[in-house]
Amino acid sequence: MFSFETKNRIFRPKIDIFKSQVETKTKILYLLFRVEFLAGVLMFSLIKKQILLIEDNPRDALLFQEHLSESKEYDYIFKQCRTIRSGLHYYINMDIDCTILDYRLDDGDGISLMNELRARGSLKSPIIFLTSFATEEIKRKSLEAGAFVFIDKNKLDRKTLNQAVLGALNRH
């Protein structure tokens, strides 16, 4: 028969090796979990969308940003322009995912801007057209000029704006 010391010398290294293997496997599983978790966080944080606001009323621009700030789908980055001229510059030269365009601006109107973009062949991302002066004629002209959707500011709410932006982003 083996003495306790003999058994300990024979079996102890095997137990230590087994313990070491379990600890190594546990560490590997933990590291894999951390890598998957961090990859998910990084992937989620990379879903950013550039929104160009061509709006001369700072309160309206702030309201649009507040309406869109609670989106669970995207992390929006906003650039606001207050004139047709600066809006045209940013729309053409920046990587814009969606534009929210007001009809009446200090130096022109939104329909003229869309017609200019279309004439240049630069209508590259969806435009959501907004106005407080909603008439059937303005609606028709904005949609003919290339607007993705027409929204009356007087009827605008969080849900409507979010649905319009998500629809524009998902179809483009």
Secondary structure, DSSP 8 states (H G I E B T S, - for coil): ---HHHHHHHHHHHHHHHHHHHHHHHHHHHHHHHHHHHHHHHHHHT-EEEEEEE-S-HHHHHHHHHHHHT-SS-EEEEEEE-SHHHHHHHHHHS--SEEEEESEETTEEHHHHHHHHHHHT---S-EEEEESS--HHHHHHHHHHT-SEEEEGGG--HHHHHHHHHHHHHH-
